[in-house]
Amino acid sequence: MAQSTLPRKHPYPDLESDDVEAQALLKGLNNYLGVTEPQRPPLLVKITGYRLVTTAVIAGLGVPKAIASYEGQSVVPTTLDWVSGVAAAVILYWIGLFEAADPPVLKWLLHDDYGPAILKVVRVFILSICAPSALPVFAADRPPQAYTSASSSACP
């Protein structure tokens, strides 16, 4: 079986990515001209409010349907699909069309990236479970004996 190699995508196809001097020269030229490379989101895709709502609606309709199906009911899952599933899909479809609107509308819902904030919350959550001693200690979290007269005498 022959293994095919796909060409590597490169911002400057005329240059090999291993040519360090040329890359440094182009980077300096781009800085001089004010050309900036687009910032890549930390999760490689933008996590917008619309995508969060869509995910929540799908999960919110899918979990009860799965539970009802598991319990052997057949009417409830079908009703959930037809009543709420179709209505939610149509509404979310029409809202999604506004993502391409120019000028942007509903910026907070369709364009703002909440990925970095979500990553921070997930990191703190994981740290609080796996390594609570790595979390920063705030003044309100200190035990009362830390505020003795000896320690407060250094303060003016």
Secondary structure by P-SEA (a helix, b strand, c coil): cbbbbcccccccccccccaaaaaaaaaaaaaaacccccccccccccccaaaaaaaaaaaaaaaaaaaaaaacccaaaaaaacccaaaaaaaaaaaaaacccccccccccccccaaaaaaaaaaaaaaacccccccccccccccccccccccccccc
